Amino acid sequence: TNDAGKKETRTDWVTVTVFDDQAAWIKDNVTKGQPVIAEGRINNSSYEKDGETVYTTDLVATTFNAFQATNANAND
């Protein structure tokens, strides 16, 4: 809820790193915007861009599950 009392929706994006067979499965089966659950460890790192240090926090996934999209009005 914002200061005026109006409900707001916020999206948080998290970079998730996956490897090998898991990465191939995700590439073939998960679409942009599809809800997922990922479990793993947090990895903090940094790199240089335009002379500035950029800090990142990524999730290195050990478990990854995707939800199938459903149509709530399918039976209407």
Phi and psi restraints in degrees (range 20) as a CNS / XPLOR table:
assign (resid 1 and name C) (resid 2 and name N)
       (resid 2 and name CA) (resid 2 and name C) 1.0 -85.6 20.0 2
assign (resid 2 and name N) (resid 2 and name CA)
       (resid 2 and name C) (resid 3 and name N) 1.0 -177.7 20.0 2
assign (resid 2 and name C) (resid 3 and name N)
       (resid 3 and name CA) (resid 3 and name C) 1.0 -61.8 20.0 2
assign (resid 3 and name N) (resid 3 and name CA)
       (resid 3 and name C) (resid 4 and name N) 1.0 -25.9 20.0 2
assign (resid 3 and name C) (resid 4 and name N)
       (resid 4 and name CA) (resid 4 and name C) 1.0 -87.5 20.0 2
assign (resid 4 and name N) (resid 4 and name CA)
       (resid 4 and name C) (resid 5 and name N) 1.0 0.9 20.0 2
assign (resid 4 and name C) (resid 5 and name N)
       (resid 5 and name CA) (resid 5 and name C) 1.0 86.0 20.0 2
assign (resid 5 and name N) (resid 5 and name CA)
       (resid 5 and name C) (resid 6 and name N) 1.0 6.5 20.0 2
assign (resid 5 and name C) (resid 6 and name N)
       (resid 6 and name CA) (resid 6 and name C) 1.0 -87.8 20.0 2
assign (resid 6 and name N) (resid 6 and name CA)
       (resid 6 and name C) (resid 7 and name N) 1.0 135.0 20.0 2
assign (resid 6 and name C) (resid 7 and name N)
       (resid 7 and name CA) (resid 7 and name C) 1.0 -69.4 20.0 2
assign (resid 7 and name N) (resid 7 and name CA)
       (resid 7 and name C) (resid 8 and name N) 1.0 134.0 20.0 2
assign (resid 7 and name C) (resid 8 and name N)
       (resid 8 and name CA) (resid 8 and name C) 1.0 -123.8 20.0 2
assign (resid 8 and name N) (resid 8 and name CA)
       (resid 8 and name C) (resid 9 and name N) 1.0 146.7 20.0 2
assign (resid 8 and name C) (resid 9 and name N)
       (resid 9 and name CA) (resid 9 and name C) 1.0 -104.8 20.0 2
assign (resid 9 and name N) (resid 9 and name CA)
       (resid 9 and name C) (resid 10 and name N) 1.0 134.7 20.0 2
assign (resid 9 and name C) (resid 10 and name N)
       (resid 10 and name CA) (resid 10 and name C) 1.0 -125.8 20.0 2
assign (resid 10 and name N) (resid 10 and name CA)
       (resid 10 and name C) (resid 11 and name N) 1.0 139.4 20.0 2
assign (resid 10 and name C) (resid 11 and name N)
       (resid 11 and name CA) (resid 11 and name C) 1.0 -112.6 20.0 2
assign (resid 11 and name N) (resid 11 and name CA)
       (resid 11 and name C) (resid 12 and name N) 1.0 130.9 20.0 2
assign (resid 11 and name C) (resid 12 and name N)
       (resid 12 and name CA) (resid 12 and name C) 1.0 -109.9 20.0 2
assign (resid 12 and name N) (resid 12 and name CA)
       (resid 12 and name C) (resid 13 and name N) 1.0 129.3 20.0 2
assign (resid 12 and name C) (resid 13 and name N)
       (resid 13 and name CA) (resid 13 and name C) 1.0 -103.7 20.0 2
assign (resid 13 and name N) (resid 13 and name CA)
       (resid 13 and name C) (resid 14 and name N) 1.0 133.6 20.0 2
assign (resid 13 and name C) (resid 14 and name N)
       (resid 14 and name CA) (resid 14 and name C) 1.0 -126.6 20.0 2
assign (resid 14 and name N) (resid 14 and name CA)
       (resid 14 and name C) (resid 15 and name N) 1.0 130.4 20.0 2
assign (resid 14 and name C) (resid 15 and name N)
       (resid 15 and name CA) (resid 15 and name C) 1.0 -76.0 20.0 2
assign (resid 15 and name N) (resid 15 and name CA)
       (resid 15 and name C) (resid 16 and name N) 1.0 125.9 20.0 2
assign (resid 15 and name C) (resid 16 and name N)
       (resid 16 and name CA) (resid 16 and name C) 1.0 -116.1 20.0 2
assign (resid 16 and name N) (resid 16 and name CA)
       (resid 16 and name C) (resid 17 and name N) 1.0 128.6 20.0 2
assign (resid 16 and name C) (resid 17 and name N)
       (resid 17 and name CA) (resid 17 and name C) 1.0 -104.8 20.0 2
assign (resid 17 and name N) (resid 17 and name CA)
       (resid 17 and name C) (resid 18 and name N) 1.0 129.3 20.0 2
assign (resid 17 and name C) (resid 18 and name N)
       (resid 18 and name CA) (resid 18 and name C) 1.0 -131.0 20.0 2
assign (resid 18 and name N) (resid 18 and name CA)
       (resid 18 and name C) (resid 19 and name N) 1.0 160.6 20.0 2
assign (resid 18 and name C) (resid 19 and name N)
       (resid 19 and name CA) (resid 19 and name C) 1.0 -130.6 20.0 2
assign (resid 19 and name N) (resid 19 and name CA)
       (resid 19 and name C) (resid 20 and name N) 1.0 159.7 20.0 2
assign (resid 19 and name C) (resid 20 and name N)
       (resid 20 and name CA) (resid 20 and name C) 1.0 52.2 20.0 2
assign (resid 20 and name N) (resid 20 and name CA)
       (resid 20 and name C) (resid 21 and name N) 1.0 -128.7 20.0 2
assign (resid 20 and name C) (resid 21 and name N)
       (resid 21 and name CA) (resid 21 and name C) 1.0 -60.5 20.0 2
assign (resid 21 and name N) (resid 21 and name CA)
       (resid 21 and name C) (resid 22 and name N) 1.0 -36.0 20.0 2
assign (resid 21 and name C) (resid 22 and name N)
       (resid 22 and name CA) (resid 22 and name C) 1.0 -63.9 20.0 2
assign (resid 22 and name N) (resid 22 and name CA)
       (resid 22 and name C) (resid 23 and name N) 1.0 -42.3 20.0 2
assign (resid 22 and name C) (resid 23 and name N)
       (resid 23 and name CA) (resid 23 and name C) 1.0 -64.1 20.0 2
assign (resid 23 and name N) (resid 23 and name CA)
       (resid 23 and name C) (resid 24 and name N) 1.0 -41.5 20.0 2
assign (resid 23 and name C) (resid 24 and name N)
       (resid 24 and name CA) (resid 24 and name C) 1.0 -64.5 20.0 2
assign (resid 24 and name N) (resid 24 and name CA)
       (resid 24 and name C) (resid 25 and name N) 1.0 -41.2 20.0 2
assign (resid 24 and name C) (resid 25 and name N)
       (resid 25 and name CA) (resid 25 and name C) 1.0 -63.4 20.0 2
assign (resid 25 and name N) (resid 25 and name CA)
       (resid 25 and name C) (resid 26 and name N) 1.0 -44.5 20.0 2
assign (resid 25 and name C) (resid 26 and name N)
       (resid 26 and name CA) (resid 26 and name C) 1.0 -62.6 20.0 2
assign (resid 26 and name N) (resid 26 and name CA)
       (resid 26 and name C) (resid 27 and name N) 1.0 -43.9 20.0 2
assign (resid 26 and name C) (resid 27 and name N)
       (resid 27 and name CA) (resid 27 and name C) 1.0 -57.8 20.0 2
assign (resid 27 and name N) (resid 27 and name CA)
       (resid 27 and name C) (resid 28 and name N) 1.0 -39.3 20.0 2
assign (resid 27 and name C) (resid 28 and name N)
       (resid 28 and name CA) (resid 28 and name C) 1.0 -84.8 20.0 2
assign (resid 28 and name N) (resid 28 and name CA)
       (resid 28 and name C) (resid 29 and name N) 1.0 -20.5 20.0 2
assign (resid 28 and name C) (resid 29 and name N)
       (resid 29 and name CA) (resid 29 and name C) 1.0 -124.8 20.0 2
assign (resid 29 and name N) (resid 29 and name CA)
       (resid 29 and name C) (resid 30 and name N) 1.0 -11.7 20.0 2
assign (resid 29 and name C) (resid 30 and name N)
       (resid 30 and name CA) (resid 30 and name C) 1.0 -113.8 20.0 2
assign (resid 30 and name N) (resid 30 and name CA)
       (resid 30 and name C) (resid 31 and name N) 1.0 135.4 20.0 2
assign (resid 30 and name C) (resid 31 and name N)
       (resid 31 and name CA) (resid 31 and name C) 1.0 -109.9 20.0 2
assign (resid 31 and name N) (resid 31 and name CA)
       (resid 31 and name C) (resid 32 and name N) 1.0 157.8 20.0 2
assign (resid 31 and name C) (resid 32 and name N)
       (resid 32 and name CA) (resid 32 and name C) 1.0 -57.6 20.0 2
assign (resid 32 and name N) (resid 32 and name CA)
       (resid 32 and name C) (resid 33 and name N) 1.0 132.0 20.0 2
assign (resid 32 and name C) (resid 33 and name N)
       (resid 33 and name CA) (resid 33 and name C) 1.0 88.9 20.0 2
assign (resid 33 and name N) (resid 33 and name CA)
       (resid 33 and name C) (resid 34 and name N) 1.0 -7.5 20.0 2
assign (resid 33 and name C) (resid 34 and name N)
       (resid 34 and name CA) (resid 34 and name C) 1.0 -74.0 20.0 2
assign (resid 34 and name N) (resid 34 and name CA)
       (resid 34 and name C) (resid 35 and name N) 1.0 132.4 20.0 2
assign (resid 34 and name C) (resid 35 and name N)
       (resid 35 and name CA) (resid 35 and name C) 1.0 -65.3 20.0 2
assign (resid 35 and name N) (resid 35 and name CA)
       (resid 35 and name C) (resid 36 and name N) 1.0 138.8 20.0 2
assign (resid 35 and name C) (resid 36 and name N)
       (resid 36 and name CA) (resid 36 and name C) 1.0 -138.6 20.0 2
assign (resid 36 and name N) (resid 36 and name CA)
       (resid 36 and name C) (resid 37 and name N) 1.0 162.0 20.0 2
assign (resid 36 and name C) (resid 37 and name N)
       (resid 37 and name CA) (resid 37 and name C) 1.0 -124.8 20.0 2
assign (resid 37 and name N) (resid 37 and name CA)
       (resid 37 and name C) (resid 38 and name N) 1.0 128.9 20.0 2
assign (resid 37 and name C) (resid 38 and name N)
       (resid 38 and name CA) (resid 38 and name C) 1.0 -128.7 20.0 2
assign (resid 38 and name N) (resid 38 and name CA)
       (resid 38 and name C) (resid 39 and name N) 1.0 135.6 20.0 2
assign (resid 38 and name C) (resid 39 and name N)
       (resid 39 and name CA) (resid 39 and name C) 1.0 -121.2 20.0 2
assign (resid 39 and name N) (resid 39 and name CA)
       (resid 39 and name C) (resid 40 and name N) 1.0 146.7 20.0 2
assign (resid 39 and name C) (resid 40 and name N)
       (resid 40 and name CA) (resid 40 and name C) 1.0 172.4 20.0 2
assign (resid 40 and name N) (resid 40 and name CA)
       (resid 40 and name C) (resid 41 and name N) 1.0 -149.5 20.0 2
assign (resid 40 and name C) (resid 41 and name N)
       (resid 41 and name CA) (resid 41 and name C) 1.0 -117.3 20.0 2
assign (resid 41 and name N) (resid 41 and name CA)
       (resid 41 and name C) (resid 42 and name N) 1.0 150.9 20.0 2
assign (resid 41 and name C) (resid 42 and name N)
       (resid 42 and name CA) (resid 42 and name C) 1.0 -83.0 20.0 2
assign (resid 42 and name N) (resid 42 and name CA)
       (resid 42 and name C) (resid 43 and name N) 1.0 135.1 20.0 2
assign (resid 42 and name C) (resid 43 and name N)
       (resid 43 and name CA) (resid 43 and name C) 1.0 -125.2 20.0 2
assign (resid 43 and name N) (resid 43 and name CA)
       (resid 43 and name C) (resid 44 and name N) 1.0 115.9 20.0 2
assign (resid 43 and name C) (resid 44 and name N)
       (resid 44 and name CA) (resid 44 and name C) 1.0 -96.2 20.0 2
assign (resid 44 and name N) (resid 44 and name CA)
       (resid 44 and name C) (resid 45 and name N) 1.0 134.8 20.0 2
assign (resid 44 and name C) (resid 45 and name N)
       (resid 45 and name CA) (resid 45 and name C) 1.0 -149.4 20.0 2
assign (resid 45 and name N) (resid 45 and name CA)
       (resid 45 and name C) (resid 46 and name N) 1.0 178.9 20.0 2
assign (resid 45 and name C) (resid 46 and name N)
       (resid 46 and name CA) (resid 46 and name C) 1.0 -150.0 20.0 2
assign (resid 46 and name N) (resid 46 and name CA)
       (resid 46 and name C) (resid 47 and name N) 1.0 159.9 20.0 2
assign (resid 46 and name C) (resid 47 and name N)
       (resid 47 and name CA) (resid 47 and name C) 1.0 -150.9 20.0 2
assign (resid 47 and name N) (resid 47 and name CA)
       (resid 47 and name C) (resid 48 and name N) 1.0 165.5 20.0 2
assign (resid 47 and name C) (resid 48 and name N)
       (resid 48 and name CA) (resid 48 and name C) 1.0 -96.7 20.0 2
assign (resid 48 and name N) (resid 48 and name CA)
       (resid 48 and name C) (resid 49 and name N) 1.0 133.8 20.0 2
assign (resid 48 and name C) (resid 49 and name N)
       (resid 49 and name CA) (resid 49 and name C) 1.0 -141.0 20.0 2
assign (resid 49 and name N) (resid 49 and name CA)
       (resid 49 and name C) (resid 50 and name N) 1.0 120.8 20.0 2
assign (resid 49 and name C) (resid 50 and name N)
       (resid 50 and name CA) (resid 50 and name C) 1.0 53.8 20.0 2
assign (resid 50 and name N) (resid 50 and name CA)
       (resid 50 and name C) (resid 51 and name N) 1.0 39.5 20.0 2
assign (resid 50 and name C) (resid 51 and name N)
       (resid 51 and name CA) (resid 51 and name C) 1.0 78.9 20.0 2
assign (resid 51 and name N) (resid 51 and name CA)
       (resid 51 and name C) (resid 52 and name N) 1.0 1.3 20.0 2
assign (resid 51 and name C) (resid 52 and name N)
       (resid 52 and name CA) (resid 52 and name C) 1.0 -112.0 20.0 2
assign (resid 52 and name N) (resid 52 and name CA)
       (resid 52 and name C) (resid 53 and name N) 1.0 147.1 20.0 2
assign (resid 52 and name C) (resid 53 and name N)
       (resid 53 and name CA) (resid 53 and name C) 1.0 -85.6 20.0 2
assign (resid 53 and name N) (resid 53 and name CA)
       (resid 53 and name C) (resid 54 and name N) 1.0 125.8 20.0 2
assign (resid 53 and name C) (resid 54 and name N)
       (resid 54 and name CA) (resid 54 and name C) 1.0 -108.1 20.0 2
assign (resid 54 and name N) (resid 54 and name CA)
       (resid 54 and name C) (resid 55 and name N) 1.0 126.6 20.0 2
assign (resid 54 and name C) (resid 55 and name N)
       (resid 55 and name CA) (resid 55 and name C) 1.0 -101.1 20.0 2
assign (resid 55 and name N) (resid 55 and name CA)
       (resid 55 and name C) (resid 56 and name N) 1.0 138.3 20.0 2
assign (resid 55 and name C) (resid 56 and name N)
       (resid 56 and name CA) (resid 56 and name C) 1.0 -129.1 20.0 2
assign (resid 56 and name N) (resid 56 and name CA)
       (resid 56 and name C) (resid 57 and name N) 1.0 153.5 20.0 2
assign (resid 56 and name C) (resid 57 and name N)
       (resid 57 and name CA) (resid 57 and name C) 1.0 -128.0 20.0 2
assign (resid 57 and name N) (resid 57 and name CA)
       (resid 57 and name C) (resid 58 and name N) 1.0 120.3 20.0 2
assign (resid 57 and name C) (resid 58 and name N)
       (resid 58 and name CA) (resid 58 and name C) 1.0 -121.4 20.0 2
assign (resid 58 and name N) (resid 58 and name CA)
       (resid 58 and name C) (resid 59 and name N) 1.0 156.9 20.0 2
assign (resid 58 and name C) (resid 59 and name N)
       (resid 59 and name CA) (resid 59 and name C) 1.0 -103.3 20.0 2
assign (resid 59 and name N) (resid 59 and name CA)
       (resid 59 and name C) (resid 60 and name N) 1.0 119.6 20.0 2
assign (resid 59 and name C) (resid 60 and name N)
       (resid 60 and name CA) (resid 60 and name C) 1.0 -92.5 20.0 2
assign (resid 60 and name N) (resid 60 and name CA)
       (resid 60 and name C) (resid 61 and name N) 1.0 106.0 20.0 2
assign (resid 60 and name C) (resid 61 and name N)
       (resid 61 and name CA) (resid 61 and name C) 1.0 -77.7 20.0 2
assign (resid 61 and name N) (resid 61 and name CA)
       (resid 61 and name C) (resid 62 and name N) 1.0 135.3 20.0 2
assign (resid 61 and name C) (resid 62 and name N)
       (resid 62 and name CA) (resid 62 and name C) 1.0 -106.1 20.0 2
assign (resid 62 and name N) (resid 62 and name CA)
       (resid 62 and name C) (resid 63 and name N) 1.0 -23.7 20.0 2
assign (resid 62 and name C) (resid 63 and name N)
       (resid 63 and name CA) (resid 63 and name C) 1.0 -135.2 20.0 2
assign (resid 63 and name N) (resid 63 and name CA)
       (resid 63 and name C) (resid 64 and name N) 1.0 135.9 20.0 2
assign (resid 63 and name C) (resid 64 and name N)
       (resid 64 and name CA) (resid 64 and name C) 1.0 -143.4 20.0 2
assign (resid 64 and name N) (resid 64 and name CA)
       (resid 64 and name C) (resid 65 and name N) 1.0 127.3 20.0 2
assign (resid 64 and name C) (resid 65 and name N)
       (resid 65 and name CA) (resid 65 and name C) 1.0 -132.8 20.0 2
assign (resid 65 and name N) (resid 65 and name CA)
       (resid 65 and name C) (resid 66 and name N) 1.0 139.2 20.0 2
assign (resid 65 and name C) (resid 66 and name N)
       (resid 66 and name CA) (resid 66 and name C) 1.0 -111.5 20.0 2
assign (resid 66 and name N) (resid 66 and name CA)
       (resid 66 and name C) (resid 67 and name N) 1.0 143.7 20.0 2
assign (resid 66 and name C) (resid 67 and name N)
       (resid 67 and name CA) (resid 67 and name C) 1.0 -94.3 20.0 2
assign (resid 67 and name N) (resid 67 and name CA)
       (resid 67 and name C) (resid 68 and name N) 1.0 141.3 20.0 2
assign (resid 67 and name C) (resid 68 and name N)
       (resid 68 and name CA) (resid 68 and name C) 1.0 -79.9 20.0 2
assign (resid 68 and name N) (resid 68 and name CA)
       (resid 68 and name C) (resid 69 and name N) 1.0 135.5 20.0 2
assign (resid 68 and name C) (resid 69 and name N)
       (resid 69 and name CA) (resid 69 and name C) 1.0 -68.8 20.0 2
assign (resid 69 and name N) (resid 69 and name CA)
       (resid 69 and name C) (resid 70 and name N) 1.0 136.9 20.0 2
assign (resid 69 and name C) (resid 70 and name N)
       (resid 70 and name CA) (resid 70 and name C) 1.0 -122.7 20.0 2
assign (resid 70 and name N) (resid 70 and name CA)
       (resid 70 and name C) (resid 71 and name N) 1.0 152.4 20.0 2
assign (resid 70 and name C) (resid 71 and name N)
       (resid 71 and name CA) (resid 71 and name C) 1.0 -100.1 20.0 2
assign (resid 71 and name N) (resid 71 and name CA)
       (resid 71 and name C) (resid 72 and name N) 1.0 111.8 20.0 2
assign (resid 71 and name C) (resid 72 and name N)
       (resid 72 and name CA) (resid 72 and name C) 1.0 -63.5 20.0 2
assign (resid 72 and name N) (resid 72 and name CA)
       (resid 72 and name C) (resid 73 and name N) 1.0 -22.0 20.0 2
assign (resid 72 and name C) (resid 73 and name N)
       (resid 73 and name CA) (resid 73 and name C) 1.0 -102.8 20.0 2
assign (resid 73 and name N) (resid 73 and name CA)
       (resid 73 and name C) (resid 74 and name N) 1.0 19.6 20.0 2
assign (resid 73 and name C) (resid 74 and name N)
       (resid 74 and name CA) (resid 74 and name C) 1.0 -60.9 20.0 2
assign (resid 74 and name N) (resid 74 and name CA)
       (resid 74 and name C) (resid 75 and name N) 1.0 -30.3 20.0 2
assign (resid 74 and name C) (resid 75 and name N)
       (resid 75 and name CA) (resid 75 and name C) 1.0 -94.6 20.0 2
assign (resid 75 and name N) (resid 75 and name CA)
       (resid 75 and name C) (resid 76 and name N) 1.0 4.1 20.0 2
